Structure formats: C-alpha cells, structure tokens
Amino acid sequence: MIVPLFHQRVLQDHRTKFAFPQDLTDRYQQFLGLLHQARSSNEAVVYIQAVHDLCSIVLGYQSPFAGTETWELDLTDRIYLGYFSADRSHPCIEILAGLMPFKIEFSPGIDWLIMTDFYQISLYYREFGSLFTQYFYFDELTDREQLELFYALFCRRNLLGSPHQPTQARVYQLLEMTVRVEDNLSRDCYRYLTQLQQKLCKDIAYRLQYLGNEQQDVTPQITRLILYRLILLQGMTDRGLLPGNLLQDAYSFHNPYVSQPVWINFRAVFRWLDQGNPHQGITPTGITFFEMNSILDREIHIGDELCRQMKEISQFNLKDDLHPVLLSFLLLSLVSNKKINLRKWRTHKLIQQASHTWNYLNDQLEPLNFHQLKQQQFVDLECGLGLRLFIAFILLKTYYNKRSSDAPAETMPTDRDILKQLWGIDRDQRRIEVTNLHFYLSLGITPHLYSDRDNLPTNPRPIYLE
C-alpha cells in the first residue's frame, strides 16, 4: 500500500493501445446505483450483488447466471475470478469485498488479490506482497481517463489469459514491462548520480586541501549532503511545491552588477529553502538537509562545470518516474558499501520484512481504541530505509480515521503528530540519512531518528516494529 504495482508509464501506454467498449460509461453508470447501496449496507448478499454487477456488467467476466456451461466469476463459497464449469474449478484471482480488512493475506495457490470496500478497489500480487498495490477510487471513475485506466487493468481481457495458459494473461506482461521501465530509469539515474558523486568527492577534497582545512575526512559527508539537496530540490519541483525550476534559473542567472560563480546562486537557492524567500514565493521547508553547513555554504566553492552537471538532475522526474522507495534503494546502494540489485528491488529482503510488518502491526493496532492509539509509541531498532516506520505511519493514520467516532474532531492528530509517535534507530548514519530523505520526499517531515538507543521512549512500553 506504499508503492504502485505498475509504473505509470506502463499503465498509460497500455490504456492508449486498448480497445474500449462503446458503452463503457453507460455500463459504469448502471453499476453506480448498486455501489451506493453496498456502501450503506452490512449484508453479504448486497456485497456479492455489487461485485457480480461490477465484474459481469462493467468488466466483462462471464456470469455464473448467464446459463452457459462455463463461467469466470464464481460466488459459490468465496468470490473468485477464473475458469469454472460443472466439473472444473480453476480460480486465479480472489476478491474480498465489504468492510475492508487491513491485513493482506493470499489464499493458497492464488497469485492475485482484489480488495474493495466500495469506496476504493485495490489489486495485489503475491510475489510483491502488501507494499505494492494498484488502486482506484470509485468516485473518481466518472472521469473518462480514470475509467479507462481502471477498465484496462481490471477487465477480463487483462486479468485472465486463456484457460490453458492463465499465466499468459496480459497483466503479467504489464509487470514485466514495469520491471523493465524501472530498471532503465533507475540505472540511468544511478549512473548520473555515481558520476556526479565521484567528481564532487574529488573536487571537494581538493578544495579542502587547498584551503588548508584539516577536516578532509568530511568529504564524503559533504558530497552526500549536496546529492540529498539536489534530489530534494528536484523532487519538490516535480511535485509543484516550488516555483519554476530553481536550479535551472540559478544556473542561468547573471548578476548585472558583479561577476560571480554559479555556485553563489546555488547556495542562495539552498538558503531560501532553509530560511524562505517571500519575494520568490518560497516558505522555509524545515528540512534539515538545507540547514546552514559552514563548509558547504561558506568555505568552499564548486566550479561552474560541476554546477552545470548538478542542474542536469532535472532530466529525472522524481514524482512519476522514480518512486521515493525505489529512490531510497538507489541512494543506499550509492552511499553505502553494499551494492543493491535495483532490478530486483521489489523482492529485496527489506521489502519482504516490511510486508511482514504490515500484517504484524495490524494485529497490534486492531484492539486499541482512539486514546490508546495516541498513547502508543513505535520503535524500529534497525530502520534501514524507513519502510517499517512508513508502514506504521500509514496504519496509524488509517486506524485514527477508523476510530474517529470515538473522539472529537479537534483531537484528530495531524501527520506531524503521528510522526512524533515513531522512533527509528540505526548505527549507520547513512541509512538514517536515506530514511530522512524518504520521509521528506513522501511527507515533507520525518519521525525521530537516532544512531543509538539513548533517546528511546520508555513509558509507555513501545511497540517494536518487526
């Protein structure tokens, strides 16, 4: 529930090549009446009827009530999509409908899971676990483009292959294409950042030596700080949080009164992001990576050519092309001594551990009322990339909303309040930095992160993330 199951480029390309029924909008309008009825009901028969109409009328699956010898929607015991007849049962996809269970559990032998509470509908794939999903909000499907994306993904032609080759369904091709697109994009970005990192290290070490600075061992930290600033600046630009393209503007700006290196302009941009600049429409970000660093922001100057290469980070879209989790894996591989196979990042052990945390934490949170949720603290003793902490944030926010009837509106915690309940520990400062970057890119704020256990909460007893 953190990362899209499919890359946006792949889904959009899939949609543009898809042939849609001429009456698709009419089909969906026909389903809406039952959708609203299902939302206000607690009866299983209403849920089943809504799923039946969605699958058979809108998405084109063969109904068991059509009077044919075979059907593709089975409602006998649990709800499945697959291949069925009087003497054959081959379920491929399970559907869970009604009050949304938060735990993501796959039935034996089933690779795909659809979950819906009739406000949204989500698709999961067993191999990638609970962190990856593709979801749509039903109320947004009145938009034609959203309806087409939904139909192209969930319809019978995409999710089911032939009865004899179910693994040849188009949806598997979309997964393969997603892995390929992510691999190409991450490889290009990694190559760019690696080359920039090497040049910055060499340049900064030389300048510190030239200045007679005895702290030459800070070169790696200063280099990482520059990379983090560039990534955050580009990520905020791609999300529309900053006016224009500040790096591009800073590189091309020429002071008419005095000749100055480009780096002076870059440092001004970093200062604006720390302190704000109302004339540029920039408010202080509160991001620690932009806080004044005496060496980087006062003592050294980066040459114009390196500044030119730094602004080239704008070639990457850090909103739509490189998800913050993938970018975190990329950065961890870059700044640590452990090379990560980015092509297989979706099945990395940190992802698998986080998928386990999703269900474990659901079990811990389910018995707690609103007041108990607010009193609880959550600790990850090896925060890594911050995945388990981010899961804790998402689930806490979800359970607060679920328990909202227990408390007045003014006591509902903000995102910042929720993050104050999260604590992360990691002895490797680089992993803490990457965790911070992950949260800044995703939320703009971070939880408590430390390199030792001295600052851990002691009362009440925290829940340790496993």
Number of C-alpha atoms within 10 A of each C-alpha: 20 16 16 15 23 21 22 14 15 18 17 15 11 16 19 12 9 15 9 13 14 8 10 17 18 11 17 20 15 15 19 17 11 18 24 13 14 24 16 10 13 12 10 12 11 18 23 18 15 24 25 23 21 21 21 21 17 23 23 17 21 23 19 19 11 10 9 10 10 17 20 25 25 23 16 8 6 10 18 23 25 23 22 20 14 8 7 9 15 17 20 20 23 22 19 20 20 21 14 14 13 16 13 18 13 17 11 6 11 15 17 19 22 21 21 22 18 23 16 14 21 20 23 25 20 16 12 18 22 27 22 22 20 19 18 17 15 19 12 13 18 14 10 12 13 16 18 22 19 21 22 24 22 21 17 22 18 19 21 24 19 12 14 8 9 17 16 15 17 18 19 16 14 19 16 13 17 19 19 15 19 21 17 14 15 22 15 13 18 18 13 15 20 15 11 17 20 12 15 24 17 13 18 22 21 14 17 20 12 10 11 10 13 9 11 14 11 14 20 17 14 18 22 20 17 18 21 19 18 19 20 21 24 26 25 20 20 18 13 12 12 18 11 12 16 19 24 16 14 19 19 12 11 14 11 7 6 6 8 11 15 22 20 15 21 22 18 14 21 22 17 19 22 20 17 17 15 10 7 12 10 17 15 14 17 15 17 14 22 24 15 15 12 9 16 16 18 11 12 16 18 17 13 13 9 16 19 16 14 22 19 14 22 18 9 18 16 22 17 14 17 19 20 21 24 18 22 25 23 23 26 21 16 18 20 12 8 9 12 16 12 21 16 10 19 21 14 15 10 18 21 16 15 23 21 18 20 24 15 14 21 18 13 10 17 11 9 14 16 18 13 10 19 17 12 16 21 23 23 22 19 18 25 24 26 28 24 27 26 23 20 26 19 16 18 22 19 13 18 20 14 12 16 15 10 12 13 8 9 6 11 17 15 9 16 13 12 20 23 14 21 23 25 26 24 20 15 15 14 19 23 22 21 23 27 25 29 27 22 22 25 17 12 17 18 25 22 15 22 19 18 13 13 8 12 18 15 8 9 9 11 18 15 13 23 15
